[in-house]
Amino acid sequence: MFQAHQGDVFFEEIAEITGKEQAPENGRHILAHGEVTGHHHSVPGTRAVLFRDDALASSYSAMLDVPSGAPVEHQEHARRDLPAGKIGVIIQSTYEPEEIRTVAD
């Protein structure tokens, strides 16, 4: 079973994809936007299909259908290659007594 991470983004192989297909932004699927730097984790729109579940029926922030592998790129992290298959994307969060918040990249 595939599992990997790139910075604060975690990837794992999943059995099923739910949600609605999303169109690429400027040729790329943005998986996570950096809150501080404006950088982003993304895959080429020609190498994967991105799904988001607006009903929050999934614990994943996004799901990818990757027919033949795809690179995940970020301006400050090393490239991560995803294998072919269905991939769930989780954005790590951090706990502070006042709130639970997404990790700032």
C-alpha positions as a printed NumPy array, in Angstrom:
array([[  0.   ,   0.   ,   0.   ],
       [  1.42 ,   3.356,  -1.07 ],
       [  1.89 ,   6.109,   1.516],
       [  4.06 ,   9.217,   1.23 ],
       [  4.184,  12.874,   2.122],
       [  5.456,  16.141,   0.732],
       [  5.755,  18.749,   3.455],
       [  2.388,  18.974,   5.213],
       [  0.522,  16.945,   2.563],
       [  0.047,  13.194,   3.078],
       [ -0.803,  10.759,   0.258],
       [ -2.145,   7.237,   0.518],
       [ -3.577,   4.629,  -1.797],
       [ -7.358,   4.296,  -1.491],
       [ -9.901,   1.8  ,  -2.797],
       [-12.617,   4.187,  -3.954],
       [-12.993,   7.785,  -5.102],
       [-16.016,   9.872,  -4.159],
       [-16.884,  13.452,  -4.888],
       [-17.041,  15.718,  -7.852],
       [-14.438,  16.013, -10.599],
       [-12.57 ,  19.34 , -10.526],
       [-11.15 ,  21.273, -13.461],
       [ -7.437,  22.158, -13.427],
       [ -6.325,  25.724, -12.614],
       [ -3.932,  26.969, -15.298],
       [ -3.169,  23.374, -16.312],
       [ -2.535,  22.111, -12.757],
       [ -4.557,  20.544,  -9.968],
       [ -3.802,  22.484,  -6.78 ],
       [ -3.865,  20.085,  -3.824],
       [ -3.001,  22.628,  -1.121],
       [ -2.301,  26.356,  -1.119],
       [  0.395,  27.748,   1.155],
       [ -1.156,  30.17 ,   3.639],
       [  2.062,  32.067,   4.296],
       [  4.094,  31.92 ,   1.068],
       [  1.475,  31.567,  -1.647],
       [  3.228,  28.401,  -2.855],
       [  1.199,  25.291,  -3.634],
       [  1.349,  21.513,  -3.89 ],
       [  0.106,  20.519,  -7.347],
       [  0.026,  17.865, -10.064],
       [ -0.236,  18.427, -13.827],
       [ -3.841,  18.382, -15.016],
       [ -2.872,  16.053, -17.854],
       [ -1.511,  13.383, -15.478],
       [ -4.331,  13.069, -12.921],
       [ -8.014,  13.765, -12.333],
       [ -8.844,  15.602,  -9.104],
       [-11.998,  14.974,  -7.067],
       [-13.282,  16.868,  -4.022],
       [-16.144,  15.721,  -1.82 ],
       [-18.096,  18.875,  -0.905],
       [-20.477,  16.848,   1.265],
       [-17.538,  16.038,   3.567],
       [-18.385,  12.363,   3.289],
       [-14.668,  11.66 ,   3.022],
       [-11.781,  12.256,   5.408],
       [ -9.659,  13.334,   2.435],
       [ -9.303,  16.949,   1.352],
       [ -8.938,  15.656,  -2.21 ],
       [ -8.728,  12.408,  -4.142],
       [ -6.747,  11.75 ,  -7.294],
       [ -7.235,   9.251, -10.081],
       [ -3.729,   8.785, -11.482],
       [ -3.75 ,   6.595, -14.633],
       [  0.011,   6.269, -15.131],
       [  1.811,   8.066, -12.311],
       [  2.159,  11.801, -11.681],
       [  4.662,  14.189, -10.105],
       [  3.614,  16.354,  -7.147],
       [  5.498,  19.63 ,  -7.213],
       [  5.994,  22.432,  -4.7  ],
       [  8.245,  25.465,  -4.855],
       [ 10.077,  24.574,  -1.607],
       [  9.908,  20.764,  -1.439],
       [ 11.504,  17.999,  -3.476],
       [  9.297,  16.521,  -6.192],
       [  7.256,  13.492,  -5.094],
       [  6.139,  10.919,  -7.657],
       [  2.749,   9.29 ,  -7.206],
       [  2.183,   5.791,  -8.616],
       [ -0.719,   4.887, -10.858],
       [ -3.916,   4.329,  -8.905],
       [ -6.393,   6.072,  -6.641],
       [ -4.753,   8.397,  -4.123],
       [ -6.274,  10.136,  -1.091],
       [ -4.817,  13.494,  -0.035],
       [ -4.771,  14.643,   3.604],
       [ -3.604,  18.087,   4.694],
       [ -2.008,  17.749,   8.117],
       [ -3.424,  19.841,  10.926],
       [ -2.023,  20.861,  14.257],
       [ -3.673,  21.042,  17.655],
       [ -3.369,  24.088,  19.867],
       [ -5.51 ,  24.471,  22.986],
       [ -7.348,  27.408,  21.427],
       [ -8.073,  25.73 ,  18.077],
       [ -7.315,  22.971,  15.601],
       [ -5.838,  24.508,  12.476],
       [ -4.242,  23.476,   9.198],
       [ -0.454,  23.45 ,   9.233],
       [  0.907,  26.588,   7.522],
       [  3.387,  25.734,   4.792]])
